[in-house]
């Protein structure tokens, strides 16, 4: 299969998932690289990390 430059750019196009409209198709799954509180809840560092990801252009987490 041969891809054109417009095929590759689809990742930057908006997409609707259910009731959510995402600004692009770039996503990142949550993973355990950041510490949490002893009770397992995310701490301020974890919240800040995901906030920065969301502001940097990741379409969904």
N, C-alpha and C positions, 0 to 999 in steps of 0.2 A: 504494500500500500504506500502510495506517495502522498506526502503532506505538503500543503502550500503554507505560505507565511500566515494567511488568514486563519487556517486551522490551528496553528500554534497560538495565535492571539486570542482564541476563544476563552482561554483561562482568565483573561482580564475582563471579560464581558460579564454583565450582571446575570443573575439566574434567580429564579423563584423556586424555593423549596417549601412546599406547603403554603403557609401563610407568611413566610419570611422572604423578603427580597434582599438578596446578598449583592454587594457591589462588585464582587468578582468570584471566581471559582477556586480561590486559593484557601486551603484549610489546613489546620494543624490539630492533631489530636492531643488531648491532655496527657501528660506523662509525669512521672514522679521524680523529677530532677530537683524539685524545690522542697524545702522542709515544710512541715506542718506542725501545728501545736501537738502536745502529747496526746490530746484526745482525737487527733486525726483531722481536725479542721484546718483549712488553709490559713496561713498567717499573713501578715501585711506584706511580706516579701513576695509570697506567691501571688497575692492579689495584684500587686504592682507589676509583676512579670506578665501576667495575662492582660492587664490593662495596656501595657506598652505594646504587646503583640497586636491587640485589637486596633490601637491607634496607628500602627505601622502599615496597615493595609491588608492584613489577613482577613479574608472574607468571613470565615467562621472558625470557631474553636470547639 
